[in-house]
Amino acid sequence: MAVALIVACSCGPAVAPPPNITVDNSPERVALGKYLYTVVADCDSCHGERDYSRLYAPVTASGKGSVLILQGLPGKIVAPNLTPDRETGLGSWTDGEKIRAIREGISKDGHPLHPTMPYPSYFYMSDIDVQALVAYLDSMPAIRNPLPRTELPPGVVKEIRGKPRPVREPVQPANPANQRSYGEYLVTIAYCDECHTPQKKGGGPDFSRRYAGGQLFRTAYGSVVSANITPDKDTGIGNWDFARFRDRLRTFPKDYSSVDKLPKIGPDRFTLMHYIAYAGFTDEDMAAIFAFLQVQTAVKQSVQPHPASMPAN
């Protein structure tokens, strides 16, 4: 079906009407959505209330929203309440409006979302998956949680107007039988680039060193540098076999019997890596991700996750 498109002008982003759809909320669809929400996309990494005083920052309340803790963000960025509460969450949103926000970065009222919400990656999420994700959001218990609004400098507001783009055609599901292609799809909607691809000096990802790590992430709780996950044999994961990769992603259940056993953080014991969420990946999905990463360009870059002396800025 053709979609009427409001073309971007100097005053706003490209905006298409939200899809006119009520998603299937069958148990199978909700279960797939839960897997996408809690594991692949780990939406609670931003939208959940988390205990950052303990290793891996376990979620204490799912979907209720939060003010992002990363230092160096432009202004104050708030991940909104995703639960179906009508006053403080998504209870008044249509399913089509939710789908548009996830994949196109357009809020209910038509304003562009800051790309800290990784809609440039979710743009590639299949119709089946994004509908399943919305089905799970619709099934969540409503939590009333008033939050402040995102506050961005005028220059940033102007800059992000060109980020959203409409999904014009149906997005077909990735084929798990094509392992590397399916792995690329999972890496994309898990937005691994966001952390593991270095930034250029002038800003923006340096795709010539894709997945080489080295990004420094600061919070009030601790700091960490992202790992090199290219197939370089000396500084990346080129000497890893699948078992080592799988065991690394399952660090949390391997080392701790429950979130209650997680230790307090410290200078050498802090991470933003989604270890609790990623432990839930199926073996098949982990193998697809590993297969994709193993054929990427090897980049030699040593990374120290917790440098003894962090630079001032």
Steps between C-alpha positions, in 0.01 A plus 500: 500500500638841408564732793447873477823673591543844646839603362750656739531875490726740684266487798482127564588140418362273232180361646267232371167423666524216751389161369130432548546173685401313813764237559431133560532437873508120486715328766756407232528859379532636855769241579702607197456863603623422850814339356563807286429740789694325775784340303575618145419871531518503882261793515531514878863603464352850465128471574525291816577609852838346582726460803830644382666440836531129413688328221306474170242752633207261547153624406281577801192618307441424132389763251422784740751737339807682628728799457808375314812488715772527234715808535573708193152473350359821349265639764273272701368194319211310652404147394121512539267267681412217258229339709129540407431762768274755328633809675874438525562215254384377161141422595358766267724405204376286213701194400587678176640797690718267705629330186578836342690617809704179517608486136470859380581709807179703500306558820121498529487876452725493192828625647826313430655290775864536592694210338620384839183303441658275233229535237764526223571134584137405569415637154605155376284307746263272312125557503454173688751597768387858552138386529603234751690761699190721512287200600729450797488871591120478495514203739717669763338606828432874511730694732430861585831684490504872416832598344656829391513578130814467291684833479732557205698807389347677195792397281445133582127531435577643157760230430274205575214622276660320209555169683153338476398341172179318414486125446347501152487128419426179691806371688535127457636280779863390490555137404666301783615244241744761368703514819724798427220710356281416797788586732533839332129560561533414869813715543316788332188494718717439807675826391850361569646777283388759755760389754754291313577725201747780582401861448684731262662810647244724336214280618313209348598134472827406332376213283853436373562357849159344551465295821857586612378634834680768695204726582514641852169508687477706818230497764475621858535134601807404299668504159578233245654468153329281239680187380645421159271233351661483156672174397849639566694214658707713737258767624153378400314169494683340208636217715165430667290199416122502529505340845711782639275762339187330635648467849600866497145610423379269776740642757217598734332160555841329492636711786189588703196296596269805513504880481493503882853357494644776282782689673529873541679680219856626525765671284583172324154350534261712298347441159215618281515182291160329503619176663176421684291553187736331257517188712150436365609468136430159352804299392385536139486879521835520678654280229360727228642811669839330540500388135432856384768657721760246385482622139532869581822693437758427768617821667802501729413711801586414859232598745532540875145482639588671824803729455672578827495870415201629306550815290322809630269520197 
